Amino acid sequence: MRIRKTYGSRFVYNSFLKLFIELTMALNKFMHPRNKYKNKKANFQYLAIKYPEFRKHVYPDVSGKLFLDFKNPDSLRQLSTTLMKEDFGLDVVLPPDRLVPTIPLRLNYILWIEDILKDSSVEGDISGIDVGTGGSCVYPLLSARMNKWRFLATELDDTNFTCAVKNVERNQMTNLIQVQKVEKSVVLLDVLNTSAATFTFCMCNPPFFMDNLEAQGITNTRSDDRPEPHSVCTASPTESVAFGGEVEFVKKMIHESLELKTKVRVYTSMVGKKTSLSPLKEELRKLKILNFSTTEFCQGKTMRWGLGWSFDETIKFPIKCEDKKSNETKISMVLTAYQNTWSNQRKKRRHPKDKQLQEHSSDTKYMNTNNSNDTTQYAASLIAGETFPVEKNQANLTEIAHKGDISVAGETFPVEKNQANLTEIAQKFDISVAGNTPVKRKRKDSGSSNSLEAKIQKTEANSQISEIREMIQNADGSMDNIDTSMNGNKIKSESIDLEASSSSGVNIKRCETTAENLLPTLSVSNNQSENSSLLKCNLFVKQIEDEMISIEMSWIDGTCRESMNQVLQYFKNKLKVSA
Ligand SMILES: C[S@@+](CC[C@H](N)C(=O)[O-])C[C@H]1O[C@@H](n2cnc3c(N)ncnc32)[C@H](O)[C@@H]1O
């Protein structure tokens, strides 16, 4: 009896552990396509047989499968050194009590830099600066091994500096990597001012905490609804804390880059918090550095973000980050809704004479009065607060969605073929997109969606995305805060970033454009102020693989936060997503 009980609880424990491990791998499918860990999990069994030191850190479940304790810093350290040895032939010793580099994340960052250089046709002798290389010297060692890039690696912390030097020597890479000890006030400027050398790029994983309180988790910026991290933070305060945290550190880099300009062709940094991106992008815009881009690094259960900028006009940040087959594409926009038009849709369809619907119909005062027999051509795409007729501009999210599975807020759901129709949702939403005025759209009757889909299916998703992109680039302007006028009314569209796997300021400058050709069939009311919106949020739609898109919403403002979940639910219902 006792044995059974023990076995039973262990079985449950191990099943739970398996589930946990599977969940922790959830973001791997979004890893860089060339990341060798994207489809290949570390084989603990194999590693334990080959590396006795690693064997000490794994333990078996009832089926004999091996697990590693991600909460144990020694185990993490051992995993990283073992992977560096096994997969890159690098002998690395990591100092105790210092940050342990997770290898898949470091690879994602290096691969993004590879992409930038490739897209900008930068070839030949590549040299990089790694600001704050850590005791591992991980970026220079991996990059030198993979690409033969030369590196100047800087480090503030004595222990890390000594260890980094030894790691370079241990791997006979002193011809490629030079490690330099720096003082606290130095990020890039002093290092580069003393040398005539120019560099292809710089990279940085900055100290991420503002102060010791944040480092100890006492003032935590992590929201309560996020699960606890599954691995421990191994960084010491000396290497993880800088005044103002990562935002101030990277801002300093940005300001220094203004002096250094093309001495470094591509400036990049990683950030640990998504919220750090906004102030940094704002800083770049403020300083009129408009050639910049951001990206996401997804691995296991962790996400990090990359920011890159350049003063060299030949540097092009990847607009498309694709493995040639998957055509990964992403559109982001700001949605603003002034009233709830998404709830009880079924009821409204069944009882069209309901008071609720009648009230709703009274919105026709905002609607287009332009008669047309074919309402399908007015189908709206949720792009930059503007409504593009499908036939004319082919700006249509449906094409992205209709092919396959939908992932909502990180979860992936298979979609019934051809049922994913975001355009239809847009049309029925009566929401203005990124506008300070509600854009009311002509409603289709229930039969018309089929004909709409039929039209949409004639076109290719890629060409639609390209056309949207072209429209933006031809406008030669940032879609940030563009005022577009039509019929004497103003539509303000905010912050459109249209790109693949990055939100980019590349090639986008402020401009004025008329919306007449883009909004030929709509009339707009501007009798509601921006402050009165029920919901204002970011919407990100990303094509991840041929048969998968992801929809993500993040809250900006409004009077009803819950409405964001309702809209997501509405998407799920409308897209006929099956869990
Ligand atoms: C978060 S760790 C990153 C270490 C390593 N690059 C990695 O990714 O694992 C930040 C590193 O930057 C170093 N550091 C902090 N301020 C610095 C500065 N002004 N210049 C150079 N290194 C600095 C810290 O000592 C620490 O090793």
The ligand as an ORCA input file, in Angstrom:
! r2SCAN-3c Opt
* xyz 0 1
  C      23.485     41.188    -17.820
  S      25.203     40.939    -17.843
  C      25.477     40.237    -19.439
  C      26.670     39.330    -19.533
  C      26.834     38.615    -20.875
  N      26.983     39.542    -21.953
  C      25.685     37.685    -21.136
  O      24.857     37.997    -21.996
  O      25.573     36.658    -20.482
  C      25.803     42.553    -17.957
  C      27.284     42.636    -17.917
  O      27.680     43.974    -18.177
  C      28.717     44.340    -17.283
  N      28.706     45.809    -17.223
  C      27.927     46.632    -16.502
  N      28.173     47.914    -16.801
  C      29.118     47.907    -17.761
  C      29.791     48.906    -18.508
  N      29.536     50.193    -18.310
  N      30.694     48.524    -19.438
  C      30.974     47.216    -19.644
  N      30.368     46.225    -18.960
  C      29.460     46.561    -18.043
  C      28.360     43.614    -16.012
  O      29.454     43.456    -15.153
  C      27.854     42.294    -16.565
  O      28.881     41.377    -16.715
*
